[in-house]
Amino acid sequence: MPITGARPPTFVDTVWQLVYRCIFPLARTWWRLSGARHEGALVAVHVGDAVLLVRASYRSAWSFPGGGIRRGETPAAAARRELIEELGLTGGHLTPVGTACGRWDGLRDRVHFFDLRLDQLPPLQPDNREIVAVRLVPAADLRGLPLTAPVIAYLDGSVSPDHRCGCHDRASGGAGA
């Protein structure tokens, strides 16, 4: 079910959405050519038997809230920051689930997953720039939606609980090589 109550996008929001849509394909090409590596954090927000999904302005697929880990930032701190930036969501206990690696969007990507279990969904404030849609989906209905590769890895159980997937380990070539 779509989440209602978000403010309508402003003109500035619409300009930001256009910028994201134009820049993302260029960034994907650069990442492929440069062999870029990325480390991120995603949060599966569970409310009862449903899961919260977000859609970015530059993607057609649904994902979990989250994003990149900044230098010096822990995966948990990045996950918490992204929940606040993207949805205005604060509080709750983040439970580390594990890590998945892959070559997604042209990047060698290591994604740290967290679960956040809530009794009820608080009012959300999507930024209307990067995040343009939010919905709560019954877990049984997730497979019927277009989902990002990291979310599919999470749902498939392709997450290493010891946080060692090797995708950034040059010696091993890694799972995302």
Buried (B, 14 or more C-beta within 10 A) or exposed (E): EEBEEBEEBEEEBBEBBEEBEEEBEEBBEEBEEEEBBBBBBBBBBBBEEBBBBBBBBBBEBBBBBBBEBEEEBEBBBBBBBBBEBBBBBEEBEBBBBBBBBBBBBBBBBBBBBBBBEBEEBEEBBBBBBBBBBBBBBEEEEBEEEEBBBBBBBBBEEBBBEEBEBBBBBEEEEBBBB
